[in-house]
Amino acid sequence: MEFLLGGASSMCAVLFTNPLDVLKTRQQLEGELIAKQNLKTRSYKGIRQSIVTVVRTDGLRGLQKGLPAAILFQFSMNSVRLGTFQTVDNLGWTKSTSHPSLTPLLSVFWGGCAGLASATASCPFYVVKTQLQAVTSGSYTARFQHHHSGTVSAFVSIYQQSGVRGLFRGYPASVARLVVGSAVEMASFSACKQFFYGYEVFQESVVLTALGSSTVAGFFTSVMMSPCDVVTTRMTNQALSVNGKGLLYTNIFDCFLKIYRSEGIHGYYKGFVPMYLRVAPHTMLNLTFWEFFKHLHEQWKTQ
């Protein structure tokens, strides 16, 4: 039940935040390995221009590109991530009664473990989601686009070209992304909940506490996760050789290095604004739905 509650909450959240994920993906891929000063034109500069570009080239439906894959990704990721963390929390493994100062470290550790498990479960869906979101019929400066006709077609095409390995392309980067993101998110969320519970107004409202805690957690998650997120997107969407090997990046370290050499620190934070605008409300919606569903489940068990 803990796993189902985590997955259901994320499926509700992604319906609202997928358009921002599309914008983030487009910005991260635009001007790939091109220095900022050498990028003459940008179709996805800023939130407003990015939205206008997507609508002009792909219509309003373009803002929800890759939604089925995004839903599958969120369910597979968060059912495992939130379910794992809630299970160990129920067992008392995220708190230390003898050494309270260790509690934040335990939250970080188990949040990272939950992220590792969720990265493994969700990687194929992330690959498909990213490749579908990157495709556009308009002028686009991404180095490569995978022209899949749909979610099922994408899975079949990737498997036929590269086998199971293709569905786990960028897996090390995805692990780093989710381990860092989950550790920061779950630790900061738990710490904020304990802080807010010290005030009466939050003690009387599960939703208000979840909203306040997830707002802070979303900020820290965005700052820490952005470099890994950019690398994951780049490795996932890169063009492939006839043997199914990446033509731009050989591994996660190669990707980090090439981005820094070509684009500098700025390259690691491409798409940061839509990422934060997505992560913050997604974290709020996801964790708020999660707290709400858990509350309903507790009420149902007591009846």
C-alpha positions as CSV (number, residue, x, y, z in Angstrom):
1,M,0.0,0.0,0.0
2,E,2.9,2.4,0.8
3,F,4.2,1.9,-2.8
4,L,0.8,2.4,-4.4
5,L,0.2,5.6,-2.4
6,G,3.5,7.0,-3.6
7,G,2.9,6.2,-7.2
8,A,-0.7,7.5,-7.2
9,S,0.4,10.8,-5.7
10,S,3.0,11.4,-8.4
11,M,0.6,10.5,-11.2
12,C,-1.7,13.2,-10.0
13,A,1.1,15.8,-9.8
14,V,2.6,15.2,-13.3
15,L,-0.7,16.1,-15.0
16,F,0.0,19.7,-13.9
17,T,3.8,19.8,-14.2
18,N,4.6,18.0,-17.4
19,P,4.5,21.2,-19.6
20,L,7.3,22.7,-17.5
21,D,9.2,19.4,-17.9
22,V,8.9,19.8,-21.7
23,L,10.3,23.3,-21.5
24,K,13.1,22.2,-19.2
25,T,14.1,19.4,-21.7
26,R,14.1,21.7,-24.7
27,Q,16.2,24.3,-22.9
28,Q,18.7,21.7,-21.7
29,L,19.2,20.4,-25.2
30,E,19.3,23.8,-27.0
31,G,22.9,24.8,-27.9
32,E,24.3,21.5,-26.8
33,L,28.1,21.8,-26.5
34,I,28.1,25.3,-27.9
35,A,29.5,28.2,-25.8
36,K,26.9,30.7,-24.8
37,Q,28.6,33.6,-26.7
38,N,28.6,31.5,-29.9
39,L,24.9,30.7,-29.7
40,K,23.5,33.3,-32.1
41,T,19.8,32.5,-31.9
42,R,17.8,30.8,-29.1
43,S,14.3,29.6,-29.6
44,Y,13.9,28.7,-25.9
45,K,15.2,31.7,-24.1
46,G,13.2,32.3,-21.0
47,I,9.8,30.8,-19.9
48,R,7.6,33.0,-22.0
49,Q,9.6,32.6,-25.3
50,S,9.8,28.8,-24.7
51,I,6.1,28.5,-24.3
52,V,5.5,30.6,-27.4
53,T,8.0,28.5,-29.4
54,V,6.4,25.2,-28.3
55,V,2.8,26.4,-29.1
56,R,3.8,27.9,-32.5
57,T,5.7,24.8,-33.6
58,D,3.7,22.0,-32.0
59,G,0.4,23.6,-30.9
60,L,-1.0,23.5,-27.4
61,R,-0.7,19.7,-27.4
62,G,3.1,20.2,-27.6
63,L,3.1,21.4,-24.0
64,Q,2.0,17.9,-23.0
65,K,4.4,15.9,-25.2
66,G,5.5,12.6,-23.7
67,L,2.7,12.7,-21.1
68,P,1.9,8.9,-21.1
69,A,5.6,8.1,-20.7
70,A,5.9,10.9,-18.0
71,I,3.0,9.3,-16.1
72,L,4.7,5.8,-16.3
73,F,8.0,7.3,-15.2
74,Q,6.5,9.2,-12.2
75,F,4.6,6.1,-11.1
76,S,7.5,3.7,-11.4
77,M,9.9,6.2,-9.8
78,N,7.8,7.5,-6.9
79,S,6.0,4.3,-6.0
80,V,9.5,2.8,-5.3
81,R,11.1,6.0,-3.9
82,L,8.3,7.2,-1.6
83,G,7.2,3.6,-0.8
84,T,10.7,2.6,0.2
85,F,11.3,5.7,2.3
86,Q,7.9,5.4,4.0
87,T,8.6,1.7,4.8
88,V,12.0,2.4,6.4
89,D,10.5,5.4,8.2
90,N,7.7,3.1,9.6
91,L,10.4,0.8,10.8
92,G,12.1,3.6,12.6
93,W,15.3,3.4,10.6
94,T,15.3,7.1,9.7
95,K,15.5,8.3,13.3
96,S,18.0,7.7,16.0
97,T,16.6,7.9,19.6
98,S,20.0,7.5,21.2
99,H,21.8,10.0,19.0
100,P,19.2,12.6,17.7
101,S,21.9,14.4,15.8
102,L,22.2,11.4,13.4
103,T,18.6,11.7,12.3
104,P,19.2,14.1,9.4
105,L,22.1,11.9,8.2
106,L,19.9,8.8,8.3
107,S,17.2,10.6,6.3
108,V,19.8,11.5,3.7
109,F,21.1,8.0,3.6
110,W,17.7,6.3,3.2
111,G,16.5,9.0,0.8
112,G,19.6,8.2,-1.3
113,C,18.9,4.4,-1.1
114,A,15.3,5.1,-2.2
115,G,16.6,7.1,-5.1
116,L,18.9,4.3,-6.2
117,A,16.0,1.8,-6.2
118,S,13.7,4.2,-8.0
119,A,16.3,5.0,-10.7
120,T,16.6,1.4,-11.6
121,A,12.8,0.9,-11.8
122,S,12.1,4.1,-13.8
123,C,15.1,4.5,-16.2
124,P,13.4,3.0,-19.3
125,F,10.5,5.4,-18.9
126,Y,12.8,8.4,-18.4
127,V,14.6,7.5,-21.7
128,V,11.3,7.4,-23.6
129,K,9.9,10.5,-22.0
130,T,13.0,12.6,-22.8
131,Q,13.2,11.5,-26.4
132,L,9.5,12.2,-27.0
133,Q,9.7,15.6,-25.3
134,A,12.7,16.6,-27.4
135,V,10.9,16.1,-30.8
136,T,9.5,19.1,-32.5
137,S,8.4,20.0,-36.0
138,G,9.8,23.5,-35.8
139,S,13.3,25.1,-35.9
140,Y,15.2,23.5,-33.1
141,T,18.9,23.6,-32.2
142,A,19.2,20.2,-30.4
143,R,21.8,18.0,-32.1
144,F,19.5,15.1,-32.5
145,Q,15.9,14.1,-32.3
146,H,14.4,10.6,-32.1
147,H,11.3,10.5,-34.2
148,H,9.0,8.1,-32.4
149,S,5.4,8.0,-33.3
150,G,4.3,7.3,-29.7
151,T,5.2,5.8,-26.4
152,V,4.8,2.1,-27.4
153,S,6.6,2.8,-30.7
154,A,9.5,4.4,-28.7
155,F,9.9,1.4,-26.5
156,V,9.9,-1.0,-29.5
157,S,12.3,1.2,-31.6
158,I,14.8,1.6,-28.8
159,Y,14.7,-2.1,-28.0
160,Q,15.2,-3.1,-31.6
161,Q,18.1,-0.7,-32.1
162,S,20.0,-1.2,-28.8
163,G,18.2,-4.0,-26.8
164,V,17.7,-3.7,-23.1
165,R,20.9,-1.6,-22.9
166,G,19.2,1.1,-24.9
167,L,16.3,1.4,-22.4
168,F,18.9,2.0,-19.7
169,R,20.9,4.6,-21.6
170,G,22.2,7.2,-19.2
171,Y,21.5,4.9,-16.2
172,P,24.6,6.1,-14.1
173,A,23.5,9.7,-14.6
174,S,19.9,8.8,-13.8
175,V,21.1,7.1,-10.6
176,A,23.2,10.2,-9.6
177,R,20.2,12.4,-10.4
178,L,17.7,10.5,-8.3
179,V,20.1,9.7,-5.4
180,V,21.1,13.3,-5.0
181,G,17.5,14.6,-5.6
182,S,15.9,12.0,-3.3
183,A,18.4,12.4,-0.5
184,V,18.0,16.2,-0.5
185,E,14.2,16.2,-1.0
186,M,13.3,13.6,1.6
187,A,15.8,14.9,4.2
188,S,14.7,18.5,3.8
189,F,11.0,17.5,3.7
190,S,11.3,15.5,6.9
191,A,13.3,18.2,8.7
192,C,10.8,20.9,7.6
193,K,7.8,18.8,8.8
194,Q,9.4,18.6,12.2
195,F,10.0,22.3,12.2
196,F,6.5,23.3,11.2
197,Y,4.9,20.9,13.6
198,G,6.2,23.2,16.3
199,Y,3.5,25.8,15.3
200,E,-0.1,25.2,16.2
201,V,-1.5,26.3,12.8
202,F,0.5,23.5,11.1
203,Q,-0.4,21.0,13.7
204,E,-4.1,21.4,12.7
205,S,-3.6,21.0,9.0
206,V,-1.9,18.1,7.2
207,V,-2.2,19.8,3.8
208,L,-0.7,23.1,5.0
209,T,2.3,21.3,6.7
210,A,2.9,19.3,3.5
211,L,2.7,22.4,1.3
212,G,5.1,24.4,3.5
213,S,7.6,21.5,3.8
214,S,7.5,20.6,0.1
215,T,8.1,24.2,-1.0
216,V,11.4,24.3,0.9
217,A,12.3,20.8,-0.2
218,G,11.6,21.7,-3.8
219,F,14.1,24.6,-3.7
220,F,17.0,22.6,-2.3
221,T,16.2,19.7,-4.7
222,S,16.4,22.0,-7.7
223,V,19.7,23.5,-6.8
224,M,21.4,20.2,-6.0
225,M,19.9,18.1,-8.8
226,S,20.2,20.4,-11.8
227,P,23.8,19.4,-13.0
228,C,22.9,15.7,-12.9
229,D,19.6,16.4,-14.5
230,V,21.2,18.2,-17.5
231,V,23.7,15.3,-17.9
232,T,20.9,12.7,-17.8
233,T,18.9,14.5,-20.5
234,R,22.0,14.9,-22.7
235,M,23.0,11.3,-22.4
236,T,19.5,10.0,-22.9
237,N,18.8,12.0,-26.1
238,Q,22.2,11.7,-27.9
239,A,22.5,10.2,-31.3
240,L,23.6,6.6,-31.6
241,S,26.0,4.7,-33.9
242,V,24.9,1.6,-35.8
243,N,26.1,-0.4,-32.9
244,G,23.8,1.5,-30.5
245,K,26.7,3.5,-28.8
246,G,26.4,7.2,-28.0
247,L,28.1,9.5,-30.5
248,L,28.6,12.4,-28.2
249,Y,29.2,11.0,-24.7
250,T,30.8,7.7,-23.7
251,N,29.9,7.9,-20.0
252,I,28.7,10.3,-17.2
253,F,32.2,11.7,-16.5
254,D,32.8,12.4,-20.2
255,C,29.5,14.2,-20.4
256,F,30.2,16.3,-17.3
257,L,33.6,17.2,-18.7
258,K,32.5,18.1,-22.2
259,I,29.6,20.3,-20.9
260,Y,32.1,22.2,-18.7
261,R,34.6,22.6,-21.5
262,S,32.1,23.8,-24.0
263,E,29.5,25.7,-22.0
264,G,31.1,26.3,-18.6
265,I,29.2,26.1,-15.3
266,H,26.2,27.7,-17.1
267,G,25.7,24.5,-19.0
268,Y,25.0,22.6,-15.8
269,Y,22.1,25.0,-15.0
270,K,20.4,25.2,-18.4
271,G,16.7,24.9,-18.0
272,F,17.0,25.7,-14.3
273,V,14.1,28.1,-14.1
274,P,11.5,25.7,-15.7
275,M,13.1,22.9,-13.6
276,Y,12.5,24.8,-10.4
277,L,9.1,26.0,-11.5
278,R,8.4,22.3,-12.2
279,V,10.2,20.7,-9.3
280,A,8.8,23.1,-6.7
281,P,5.1,22.6,-7.5
282,H,5.6,19.0,-8.5
283,T,7.2,18.4,-5.1
284,M,4.4,20.3,-3.4
285,L,1.7,18.4,-5.3
286,N,3.4,15.0,-5.1
287,L,4.2,15.2,-1.4
288,T,0.9,16.9,-0.6
289,F,-1.1,14.2,-2.4
290,W,1.1,11.6,-0.7
291,E,0.4,13.0,2.8
292,F,-3.3,13.3,1.9
293,F,-3.5,9.8,0.6
294,K,-1.7,8.5,3.7
295,H,-4.1,10.4,5.9
296,L,-7.1,8.9,4.1
297,H,-5.5,5.4,4.4
298,E,-5.0,5.8,8.1
299,Q,-8.6,6.9,8.5
300,W,-9.8,3.9,6.5
301,K,-7.8,1.5,8.7
302,T,-9.3,2.9,11.9
303,Q,-12.8,2.5,10.7
